[in-house]
Amino acid sequence: MGITASQPRPTPRSASGLNIDPRLPRLVLGLWVFTILVFVLGISRVAPVAPGESRKLVEWAYLGFLFRHVNPYLFTAFGIGGAIGLSVLGAAWGIFITGSTLAGRAIATPRITSKNLISIIFCEAVAIYGVIMAIILQTKIEYVPRNVDGSYPQSVMTSGYATFACGLTVGLANLACGICVGIVGSACALADAANPALFVKILIIEIFGSALGLFGVIVGIIMSANVDFKGQ
């Protein structure tokens, strides 16, 4: 009587056909519960340290005090770095997804190489958005001395936070855009290899996906209009 080898259990698939690790939903649920617990403990009051005295586990007023005394030019640097860094990350991620699929499928179907290079161009445009926004924000930086008491003028604080928010908005929008264009571009290459008539139809979807990064740039330019370190 022979011994039959046990077959490996197949990995569950989602509705989109992607392989999903069964431990991922439990990890996400655990992080969500942990975040809720930290938030609840942060706003609740703990045992009093002295008769008639009570305090919160997290002193939000003190955290606000710390943020108000952080150098606003640090937030400016974070905003500019986030704009270019996250945008390049999104572009590289999209090129990695599309380029690997295109290079692999072109071995069997070489004709798809020339047309599907437009997906690579769309991904590269995401990085260009970040470069443009970083240059715009860099040109707005102006040195303003501190007040007599050591604090920064209100215009400097406002400009620092506005630059940070602007860079983060553009960077995250371009990151999502790059991943979206990369996945759709990969599907476009596979569909074109199977049926050339599908190329234009999926390309339209890819164009709408590439517009997401442009939306972030438009909002970022509007936000950067409030950056005025000297408050003139």
Salt bridges, closest charged atoms under 4 A:
ASP21 OD2 - ARG23 NH2 2.90
ASP192 OD1 - ARG111 NH1 3.49
ASP192 OD1 - LYS115 NZ 3.27
